[in-house]
Amino acid sequence: MTTVFGQIWRLEPLSSEKKSMWRREIELLLCVTDHIVELVPSWQTFPDGKKVEVMTSRQRSDLHVDLPALRKLDKMLLETLDSFCGVEFSYVDRGVLSANHDASLSPRRPIHLREEKWWLPVPRVPPGGLNENTRKQLELKRDSTNQILKAAMAINSNALSEMEIPQSYLDSLPKNGRASLGDVIYRYITSDKFSPECLLDCLDFASEHQALDIANRVEASIHIWRRRTTVSKPTNNTRPSWGIVKEMIIDADKRELLAGRAETLLLCLKQRFPGLTQTTLDVSKIQFNKDVGKSILESYSRVLESLAFNILSRIDDLLSADDFAKHSDKLSPVHPTALIVSQALHMQTTPFAATFINKKLDMSAKTQY
């Protein structure tokens, strides 16, 4: 699967060889699901008209529902790529741009976008930008791809949630939620005026690695509190006093409340960082999962999720290049801040986005002046 979709660098149709390879790999992956069945009651009619209830086999419910949906999403993504045929934009490799020092003099000057992804080719649009109809079609395809991405993420998240939590993960958890979260996050979660959005605004997300670290810590605290929610029974034959039982029930309710708050915080964090990689728990579930059907659903949806995200990113790059081309007459063609402004047009709204842009602008101003 990585061989086919690991290099979606351009918005163009897949070659026939890659399409046939993809279909072959998918059929090999899904052929096992025909034998993952469950018994369901049904009626069998005999020649004399008598009806008897018998048990018949049918594909397991989760596979019966999610696999057709994934196949539909798969077909829609390939159709989206096929629609980029005979387009009015093109791509230029960055190596060619580096060698061509006179590229800024060309009327079809390429636009530099996302310099950290140096391996990606640069989209190039006609002078004055794309046609309005082409622009509208791109925006429609972007919305459609975004919906496909959300659907694939939902199926993937559901498959992961239904996987059993490995005992090795539970054994590696800290003793309490405070040790997992740290003092700052723990104080916010346990406060009377808890707000997940305010808490995320107060945290420092210098990179997605830090966001993933916080997601791992929050997810660990959820399972720590949920494990300790169940009231343990006394080992001796004496009945505990009502005061002890009442205290244990209050502690259980408080842990359940904190676990619910941690789940809300984790959901808001994943919404703020939609491209966040898998958490430690997700990786552990995938590694130790013994349910073949769940593994197939998770892997298939993850590949489609990655493909949809790549298509979405390439469309954003193209729209950003179009925005710059349409506003290039208002900017100096050699001014370094112009490239930064165009790069920021489609940047995701995150707590560190404004700081990142201001820092880049300050650096470019110091370099020029």
C-alpha positions, 0 to 999 in steps of 0.5 A: 500500500505504501508503494502505491500511495506513498508518493502522492506528490502531485494532483494527477491520475494514478497510472494503470500499473499502480491502480492494478497493483492497488486492486490486487493488494486490496483483494489479497487483504480482504479475501480473509474477511469472507471467512470471518463470520457469525451465526444468525437465526433465519428461517428455512422452508421445506418442500411441504411448506413447513418452516424451521428456524436454523442458524446460518453464517453471515459476515461479522457485523462490523465487517458487513457494515464498514467494509462496503463503506471503506470500498466506497471511500476508496473508489471516491478517492481514486475518482478524485485523483482521476479528475485531475486530468488536462488541468491548467496547472503544473509542477516544478521540482525544487532542484530545477528551481534551485538551478534556475536563478532567473525563475523570478523573471518568468511570467509563470514564476513558480511559487515556493510553498512549505519549505520544510517539505523540500522533497515536494514539487512546487505547484505552478499556475498561469499568470493571474491565477486559476480560472474561477471555475477551476478554483470552485471545482478545487474547493468542492473537491477539497470539501469532498476529500475532507468529508472522506477523511473524516469518515475514514478517521471515524472508522479507524477510531471505532476499530481501535476503540473496540480492540482489547487493551493489552495487559502490557500497556496497563502494567506500564501505567503510572500509579496515579493520574497526577503522576501521568499528567503532571502538576499543571494539567492535573490542577486544571482538570481537577479545578471546579471551572474546567475548560478543555479549550482554555487548558489547551490555550495555556499549554505550550505546543512548540511541535506536534511531538509535544502534542503527542506527548500530552495526548499519551499522558492524558490517555494514560490518566483515563485508564488509570482512573477507570481501573480504580473506579471499581470498588474492591471487595473486602478480603475478610468476612467482616462487613465494612462500615457504611462510612468506608463504603460511602468514601469508596463510592465518592472516590469512584465517582470523582475518578469517573468525573476526572476520566470524563474530563480527560476524555473531553480534553483528549478529543479537543486535542485531536480536533486541534491537531487532526494530523496527530500520529497514533498514540502509544495505546493505539500502537500497542493495540495494533501490535498485540491485537489478535482479531484479524477482522479488526486489524483489516478494518484498521489498516484499510481505513488508515491507508485511506485516511493517509491518502485523503490527507495527502490529497487535501494537502496537495489541494491546499498547496495549489490553492495557496499558490493560486492566492499568491498569483492573484495577489502578486501585483500587490507584493514585491516580486523579490520581497521575502515576506511575500512568500511567507504571507502566501505560505500562511494563507492556508496554515491551520489555526493553531496556538503557535501559528501566529507566533510562527508567522511573526517570528518568520516575519521578524527574521526576514525583516532583520535579514533585509534591513 
